[in-house]
Amino acid sequence: MDVAAILHADLDAFYASVEQLLDPSLRGRPIAVGGGVVLAASYEARAFGVKSGMPGRRARELCPALVFVGGHFSEYQRLGDAAIGVLADYTPDIERISIDEAFADVSGCERLFGPPAEIAKTVRARVRAELGLPISIGVARTKHLAKIASQVAKPDGLVIVDPNAELEFLHALPVELMWGVGPATKARLAATGVSTIGQLAAHAPQSLERLLGRAIGRKLAALAWNRDPRRIQPHRRAHSAGAQSALGRKPAAEHVYRPVLLHLAERIATRLRAKARPGRTVTVRVRFADLRSVSRALTLPAPISATMALADIATDLVRSVLRDHPHETTISLVAISVSHLDEDAVLQLELPFGLPDEGQRPGARRGIARLRADRALDAVRERFGRDAVGYGASAVGAPRSVPDAFRSLAEKTL
């Protein structure tokens, strides 16, 4: 049997922990990063039920002593990079998942640094001593089990899963610890009496596929038995770029969702242009008041990275969703993603036929004009900052409960 040599390291309550590090008077107190909405909460605040995404007013009701802080985004980036740097001192095989978590494969490092358990202990001690931050680490044979182990280890702990007792450890845990089980999937499983991973494992894969859909049902059936062949991908590149915005409960009207879609399109398209990776497939997701989501996608003949082209396509797709669901009058979230990313393919110019969708076609005259305007915006922002210039409709109409600086920390590198 393989040795448990995959580490999943996850900084605990990272943003709140950084704030408590920067201001020692906040240590031991319930704090939240944000204001209108909770971006992150300390463990002291979580004990009162405060959690990320919660409106600030509700958070204060639950915890009257809650202290809100604005956030130091450059410090989050610096300290997150430094923690990953500690891991990199022990192995080059690191797959960073986000600003505050990463996988590492330490197999073959025993002669230099000792067994995986010792490496994990050393990493935790160094992150605490050198950076002043708590970090939890799970050690297991597979990525999925290592991630679950790090969740079990929180806060500020270490869990090593014995390869001879993997299923005993896994099957006793709540199903929501599994990768890919969110609130909606958890509710569907609960309706069938499934609350633990062991109960899920006892279900036939076919029944899970009927309940959850073929892809997710098959995936969860395998993970419930710790069948996870994925390896660490140190130089993994994202296959898509996306962004979403929670709206609360808003009317399903174009004057409501169009500015939000433009803002999301601007964030996504800026990243695509920065990495020279336009995309061919645009997908939107609309969530209604009952938390049911519907998606629509369109694959284009040529890849795009222009903001207004992406916004127009996303708007058309949302209109399509709402036409097919005329009884839905309230939406709570909209999301856009762009996939089938290209390596900035050579632009094929088009003849000026005057087609109505020329703004969405990168080789048409209007499509070229849009891309040139975007690149001018990018140049201004690179010199004077992101807030120096932007699209008026996006700046006026889109919600700003979550700062763009915070959102960018969570966005994958393309």
C-alpha positions in Angstrom: 0.0 0.0 0.0 1.3 3.5 -0.8 2.6 5.7 1.9 0.5 8.7 3.0 2.6 11.4 1.4 0.2 14.0 0.1 -0.2 17.1 2.3 -3.1 19.6 2.2 -2.1 22.7 4.0 -4.8 25.3 4.8 -4.2 28.5 6.8 -6.9 28.9 9.5 -9.4 31.7 9.2 -6.7 33.3 7.1 -8.0 36.8 6.5 -9.1 37.3 10.1 -5.9 35.7 11.4 -3.9 38.2 9.4 -5.9 41.1 10.9 -5.3 39.7 14.4 -1.6 39.4 13.6 -1.4 43.0 12.3 -3.4 44.4 15.3 -2.7 42.4 18.5 -5.5 44.1 20.3 -7.9 42.0 18.1 -6.5 38.7 19.3 -9.1 36.6 21.1 -11.9 38.9 20.0 -14.7 38.2 17.4 -13.8 40.0 14.3 -15.0 40.1 10.7 -13.4 41.4 7.6 -15.8 43.6 5.6 -18.7 45.8 6.4 -21.8 45.6 4.4 -21.1 41.9 4.0 -18.8 39.5 6.0 -15.9 38.6 3.8 -14.2 36.5 6.5 -14.8 35.8 10.2 -12.5 34.8 13.0 -13.2 31.6 15.0 -14.3 33.7 17.9 -17.0 35.2 15.6 -17.9 31.9 14.0 -18.8 30.6 17.5 -21.7 33.0 17.4 -22.8 31.8 13.9 -21.1 34.6 11.9 -19.9 33.3 8.6 -18.6 34.5 5.2 -21.2 36.0 2.9 -23.5 37.0 5.7 -24.9 40.6 5.7 -23.1 42.8 8.2 -26.4 43.7 9.9 -27.2 40.0 10.6 -23.7 39.4 11.8 -24.0 42.2 14.4 -27.3 40.8 15.6 -25.7 37.4 16.2 -22.6 38.9 17.8 -23.0 42.5 19.2 -19.3 42.6 20.2 -18.2 41.9 16.6 -15.4 44.1 15.4 -15.4 44.9 11.6 -12.1 45.6 9.9 -11.6 46.9 6.4 -9.0 44.4 5.2 -5.3 44.6 4.2 -5.3 42.8 0.8 -1.6 43.3 0.1 -0.7 41.6 3.4 -3.0 38.7 2.5 -1.1 38.2 -0.7 2.3 38.6 1.0 1.7 36.2 3.9 -0.1 33.7 1.7 2.8 33.6 -0.6 5.2 33.3 2.3 3.3 30.3 3.7 3.4 28.5 0.4 7.1 29.4 0.3 7.7 27.4 3.5 6.1 24.3 1.8 8.4 24.9 -1.2 11.4 24.5 1.1 10.6 20.8 1.3 9.2 19.8 -2.1 8.9 21.3 -5.6 5.7 19.3 -6.1 3.1 21.9 -4.9 -0.3 22.6 -6.4 -1.7 25.9 -5.1 -5.4 25.9 -4.8 -6.0 29.4 -3.5 -4.3 32.3 -1.7 -4.3 30.3 1.6 -4.2 26.6 0.7 -2.1 24.1 -1.3 -1.4 20.4 -1.9 2.2 19.1 -1.7 3.6 15.7 -2.5 6.5 14.9 -0.2 7.1 11.3 -1.4 10.8 10.8 -1.9 11.8 13.5 0.6 12.4 11.3 3.6 16.1 11.1 3.3 16.3 14.9 3.3 13.6 15.9 5.7 12.1 12.8 7.4 8.8 11.1 6.9 5.7 13.0 5.8 4.4 13.4 9.3 7.6 15.0 10.4 7.6 17.4 7.4 4.0 18.4 8.2 4.9 19.1 11.8 7.9 21.2 10.8 5.9 23.2 8.3 3.3 24.0 10.9 5.9 25.0 13.4 7.7 27.2 10.9 4.6 29.0 9.7 3.6 29.7 13.3 7.2 30.9 14.3 8.1 32.8 11.1 4.7 34.3 10.1 2.7 34.2 13.3 -0.2 32.3 11.6 -2.0 29.1 12.4 -2.1 26.4 9.7 -3.9 23.1 9.6 -2.5 20.2 7.6 -4.0 16.8 6.6 -1.7 14.0 5.4 -3.1 11.1 3.4 -2.5 8.9 0.3 -5.0 10.9 -1.9 -5.8 14.5 -2.5 -9.4 14.2 -1.5 -8.6 12.5 1.8 -5.8 14.9 2.6 -8.2 17.9 2.1 -10.8 16.3 4.3 -8.1 15.5 6.9 -7.1 19.2 7.0 -10.7 20.2 7.6 -10.9 17.7 10.5 -7.7 19.1 11.9 -9.0 22.6 12.2 -8.4 24.8 13.9 -4.6 24.8 14.0 -4.1 21.0 14.0 -2.6 18.1 12.2 -4.3 14.9 11.1 -2.5 12.0 9.5 -4.7 9.3 8.0 -3.3 5.8 8.4 -3.4 4.0 5.0 -4.7 0.9 6.8 -7.7 2.7 8.3 -8.7 5.1 5.5 -12.3 4.0 5.1 -12.8 3.7 8.9 -11.8 7.4 9.1 -13.6 8.6 6.0 -17.0 6.8 6.5 -17.6 8.3 9.9 -17.5 11.9 8.7 -20.3 14.1 7.6 -21.0 14.1 3.9 -20.6 17.9 3.6 -16.8 17.5 4.1 -16.6 15.9 0.6 -15.2 17.9 -2.3 -18.2 19.0 -4.3 -21.0 18.7 -1.7 -22.5 22.1 -1.2 -25.8 23.1 0.5 -28.0 22.0 -2.4 -26.3 18.5 -2.8 -26.3 18.1 1.0 -30.0 18.8 1.1 -30.7 16.3 -1.7 -28.7 13.6 0.1 -30.3 14.3 3.4 -33.8 13.8 1.8 -32.7 10.2 1.1 -31.3 9.7 4.6 -27.7 10.2 3.7 -25.8 12.3 6.3 -22.4 10.6 6.5 -19.9 9.6 3.9 -20.4 5.9 4.9 -24.1 6.2 4.2 -23.3 7.7 0.8 -20.8 4.9 0.1 -23.6 2.3 0.8 -25.7 3.7 -2.1 -25.4 2.2 -5.5 -23.6 4.5 -7.9 -26.6 4.3 -10.3 -28.9 5.7 -7.6 -26.6 8.6 -6.9 -26.4 9.3 -10.6 -30.2 9.4 -10.8 -30.4 11.7 -7.7 -27.5 14.1 -8.5 -26.8 13.7 -12.1 -24.4 11.4 -13.9 -21.1 13.4 -13.4 -21.4 14.4 -9.8 -23.1 11.1 -8.8 -20.2 9.0 -10.3 -17.6 11.3 -8.8 -19.0 11.2 -5.3 -19.5 7.4 -5.5 -15.7 7.0 -6.2 -14.6 9.6 -3.6 -16.7 7.9 -0.9 -14.5 4.8 -1.3 -11.3 7.0 -1.5 -10.8 6.3 -5.2 -9.0 9.4 -6.3 -6.3 8.9 -8.9 -5.5 12.6 -9.3 -1.9 13.6 -8.9 -0.3 16.9 -7.8 -0.1 19.3 -10.7 2.6 21.9 -9.9 2.2 23.9 -13.1 -1.6 23.5 -13.5 -3.2 26.2 -15.6 -6.9 27.0 -15.2 -9.2 25.7 -18.0 -11.7 28.5 -17.4 -12.2 31.9 -15.8 -15.3 32.8 -14.0 -16.9 35.2 -11.5 -20.3 35.4 -9.8 -22.3 37.9 -7.8 -24.9 37.2 -5.1 -27.8 39.6 -5.5 -29.9 38.8 -2.4 -33.5 38.8 -3.7 -33.8 41.0 -6.8 -36.4 41.3 -9.6 -35.5 39.3 -12.6 -35.3 42.5 -14.7 -32.6 43.4 -17.2 -32.0 46.8 -15.6 -31.0 44.8 -12.5 -28.9 42.0 -13.9 -27.3 43.8 -16.9 -24.9 46.1 -14.8 -23.9 43.1 -12.7 -23.1 41.0 -15.8 -21.1 43.9 -17.2 -19.1 44.1 -14.0 -18.5 40.3 -14.0 -17.5 40.4 -17.7 -15.1 43.2 -17.0 -13.3 41.2 -14.3 -13.1 38.1 -16.3 -12.1 39.7 -19.6 -9.4 41.7 -17.9 -7.8 38.5 -16.7 -8.2 36.8 -20.1 -6.4 39.7 -21.9 -3.7 39.9 -19.2 -2.8 36.3 -19.9 -3.5 36.4 -23.6 -6.0 33.5 -23.3 -9.3 34.3 -24.9 -12.1 31.8 -24.7 -14.6 30.2 -27.0 -17.4 29.0 -24.6 -19.4 31.4 -22.5 -21.6 29.9 -19.7 -24.0 31.8 -17.4 -25.7 30.5 -14.3 -28.8 32.1 -12.8 -30.0 31.2 -9.3 -33.6 31.8 -8.4 -35.1 32.7 -5.0 -35.5 29.0 -4.1 -31.8 28.4 -4.7 -32.5 26.4 -7.9 -29.9 27.2 -10.6 -30.2 27.1 -14.4 -27.2 27.3 -16.8 -26.9 28.2 -20.4 -23.8 28.1 -22.7 -22.8 29.2 -26.1 -19.6 28.1 -28.0 -18.3 30.7 -30.4 -16.6 30.3 -33.7 -13.6 32.4 -32.5 -12.3 33.0 -29.0 -13.1 36.4 -27.3 -11.6 38.5 -24.6 -13.5 41.8 -25.1 -15.5 43.0 -22.1 -18.6 44.3 -24.0 -18.7 41.3 -26.2 -18.7 39.0 -23.2 -21.3 41.1 -21.4 -23.6 41.1 -24.5 -23.4 37.3 -24.9 -24.0 36.8 -21.2 -27.0 39.1 -21.3 -28.5 37.1 -24.2 -28.0 33.9 -22.3 -29.6 35.2 -19.2 -32.6 36.4 -21.3 -32.8 32.9 -22.7 -33.0 31.4 -19.2 -35.7 33.8 -18.1 -37.7 33.2 -21.2 -37.7 29.5 -20.5 -38.8 30.2 -16.8 -41.4 32.9 -17.1 -42.8 32.2 -13.7 -39.5 33.0 -12.0 -39.6 36.7 -11.0 -36.8 36.8 -8.5 -33.1 36.0 -8.9 -30.5 35.7 -6.2 -27.2 35.2 -8.1 -25.7 35.5 -11.6 -22.4 34.0 -12.7 -20.3 34.0 -15.9 -17.5 31.6 -16.9 -15.4 31.4 -20.0 -13.9 28.1 -21.0 -12.1 26.5 -23.9 -9.3 29.0 -23.4 -7.0 29.6 -26.3 -3.4 30.8 -26.5 -4.4 34.1 -28.1 -5.0 32.6 -31.5 -4.3 34.7 -34.6 -7.2 37.0 -35.3 -9.1 36.2 -38.5 -10.4 39.5 -40.0 -13.9 39.5 -41.3 -15.5 41.5 -44.1 -17.9 44.3 -43.1 -21.2 42.5 -43.8 -23.0 44.6 -41.2 -24.2 41.6 -39.2 -26.1 42.3 -36.0 -23.6 40.4 -33.8 -20.5 42.1 -35.1 -19.7 43.5 -31.7 -19.4 39.9 -30.5 -17.1 38.8 -33.3 -13.5 39.6 -32.6 -12.5 39.8 -36.3 -15.3 42.2 -37.3 -14.8 46.0 -37.3 -16.8 46.6 -34.2 -15.3 43.6 -32.4 -11.8 45.0 -33.1 -12.8 48.4 -31.9 -14.0 47.0 -28.7 -10.8 45.1 -28.1 -8.7 48.2 -28.8 -10.8 50.2 -26.3 -10.3 47.5 -23.6 -6.6 47.4 -24.1 -6.5 51.2 -23.7 -8.4 50.8 -20.4 -5.9 48.1 -19.4 -3.0 50.4 -20.0 -4.5 53.2 -18.0 -5.3 50.9 -15.1 -1.8 49.4 -15.1 -0.3 52.8 -14.7 -2.9 54.6 -12.4 -4.7 51.8 -10.7 -7.9 49.8 -11.3 -10.2 52.6 -10.2 -8.8 55.2 -12.6 -11.1 54.3 -15.4 -13.9 51.9 -16.2 -17.3 51.3 -17.9 -19.9 53.7 -16.6 -22.8 51.2 -16.5 -20.6 48.8 -14.5 -19.4 51.4 -12.0 -22.9 52.8 -11.4 -25.0 49.7 -11.4 -23.0 46.8 -10.0 -23.0 46.0 -6.3 -19.8 46.5 -4.5 -20.4 44.7 -1.2 -17.2 42.7 -1.9 -14.2 44.7 -3.0 -12.5 43.7 -6.2 -9.2 43.5 -4.4 -10.7 40.7 -2.2 -12.3 38.9 -5.2 -9.0 38.9 -7.1 -7.2 37.0 -4.3 -9.6 34.1 -4.9 -9.3 34.0 -8.7 -7.2 31.3 -10.3 -4.1 32.1 -12.3 -4.8 31.4 -16.0 
